[in-house]
Amino acid sequence: MEQEHPNLALVDRFFASYLRRDLAALRALTTTDVRWHFPGPPPLGGEKRGIEEIVAFLDEISTFAFQERCGFRGVNDDHLVEYKRTTRADDGRALDWCVVWTFRAGRISAGAHFVVDAEPVGSFFRR
């Protein structure tokens, strides 16, 4: 049986800690200079710096009703790349993403969403 890569488990622990609202655990899982990039216009788009900004960003996108399906994950010691399809529950619109996680010294140091066309991102996350 193949063992799970530690960086997959690290990302799973990150989201479990986020759902518990455990900021101490999130800080332990991330570097002090952690950053996240999201495409599209502000306020969601742009770079988030530090765990507090990243948590605020996750809180905001969590207010949208959507389902996410992960179609592929590739991982090594430095990166995790995920292909995801996100579908809005209210109107069925979907976006395909690549999410790239970066790791340093056993912690999450960065994350970024990549999409072929950033223009629809702004309208996708608009009420």
Phi and psi in degrees as a GROMACS rama.xvg file:
@    title "Ramachandran Plot"
@    xaxis  label "Phi"
@    yaxis  label "Psi"
@TYPE xy
-77.7893  134.928  GLU-2
-82.0233  146.422  GLN-3
-70.5733  139.336  GLU-4
-65.3897  140.056  HIS-5
-58.3534  -28.6665  PRO-6
-72.3159  -27.3377  ASN-7
-65.6472  -44.6887  LEU-8
-64.0962  -35.7984  ALA-9
-62.2296  -44.4894  LEU-10
-65.7597  -40.4807  VAL-11
-61.3295  -41.0799  ASP-12
-66.6063  -35.1849  ARG-13
-58.4158  -50.6784  PHE-14
-69.8055  -34.6885  PHE-15
-63.0563  -41.2383  ALA-16
-66.8694  -39.3658  SER-17
-60.9088  -45.8893  TYR-18
-64.0123  -29.9243  LEU-19
-83.1239  -7.12001  ARG-20
62.2252  36.9139  ARG-21
-95.4608  86.0948  ASP-22
-64.7114  -33.2169  LEU-23
-63.0959  -43.1101  ALA-24
-66.302  -40.8377  ALA-25
-61.1118  -40.8374  LEU-26
-64.7657  -36.1734  ARG-27
-70.1712  -25.2476  ALA-28
-89.9863  -11.9813  LEU-29
-122.297  158.227  THR-30
-75.5489  160.896  THR-31
-66.0925  -22.7265  THR-32
-105.642  27.3829  ASP-33
-56.8092  144.067  VAL-34
-143.377  158.177  ARG-35
-139.11  135.444  TRP-36
-114.906  134.32  HIS-37
-130.135  131.93  PHE-38
-73.4569  167.143  PRO-39
99.006  178.86  GLY-40
-77.8166  158.425  PRO-41
-62.1682  155.029  PRO-42
-86.8263  -16.9482  PRO-43
-76.2708  -40.8417  LEU-44
-71.8709  153.748  GLY-45
114.941  -174.355  GLY-46
-95.9342  132.754  GLU-47
-104.322  132.9  LYS-48
-119.294  127.912  ARG-49
87.7686  154.477  GLY-50
-65.0624  -31.9666  ILE-51
-64.34  -44.0624  GLU-52
-66.5335  -36.9831  GLU-53
-67.6067  -41.7535  ILE-54
-63.1997  -42.4025  VAL-55
-61.2745  -40.3952  ALA-56
-62.4748  -48.0874  PHE-57
-61.7958  -38.6467  LEU-58
-59.8597  -43.4478  ASP-59
-66.7219  -47.255  GLU-60
-70.6891  -21.5728  ILE-61
-70.6433  -14.2151  SER-62
-76.4939  -12.4239  THR-63
-89.9081  137.317  PHE-64
-83.9377  108.56  ALA-65
-147.831  160.762  PHE-66
-114.063  144.015  GLN-67
-124.064  134.375  GLU-68
-123.154  126.35  ARG-69
-93.2759  119.354  CYS-70
-94.9795  -18.7216  GLY-71
-161.948  142.489  PHE-72
-136.551  130.273  ARG-73
-126.97  135.057  GLY-74
-140.274  146.54  VAL-75
-142.936  -166.613  ASN-76
-70.1988  -20.4791  ASP-77
-105.973  -26.6594  ASP-78
-144.492  153.49  HIS-79
-125.529  126.059  LEU-80
-115.264  128.006  VAL-81
-124.133  134.846  GLU-82
-98.8169  128.569  TYR-83
-133.965  147.853  LYS-84
-115.357  124.068  ARG-85
-110.595  125.376  THR-86
-121.246  128.171  THR-87
-71.6708  137.532  ARG-88
-73.7456  -30.5869  ALA-89
-78.3482  -35.374  ASP-90
-131.426  -0.344451  ASP-91
79.2763  -0.361103  GLY-92
-62.0117  146.894  ARG-93
-133.22  149.557  ALA-94
-126.941  140.337  LEU-95
-102.528  131.05  ASP-96
-126.455  158.246  TRP-97
-116.981  130.175  CYS-98
-111.849  126.332  VAL-99
-115.371  119.791  VAL-100
-99.5374  140.943  TRP-101
-119.539  139.119  THR-102
-121.667  144.798  PHE-103
-143.75  126.66  ARG-104
54.5235  40.1797  ALA-105
76.6133  13.9655  GLY-106
-129.868  161.32  ARG-107
-78.2418  123.545  ILE-108
-109.845  -19.508  SER-109
-165.244  159.249  ALA-110
-148.374  153.692  GLY-111
-154.932  138.959  ALA-112
-95.9754  133.409  HIS-113
-122.016  137.386  PHE-114
-139.69  147.545  VAL-115
-61.3802  -45.662  VAL-116
-124.542  107.969  ASP-117
-72.9456  -18.7101  ALA-118
-55.702  -46.8792  GLU-119
-67.3944  -15.9317  PRO-120
-60.7598  -43.2813  VAL-121
-60.4339  -41.8987  GLY-122
-78.5184  -27.6199  SER-123
-63.2616  -41.1103  PHE-124
-101.76  45.9173  PHE-125
-124.733  140.729  ARG-126
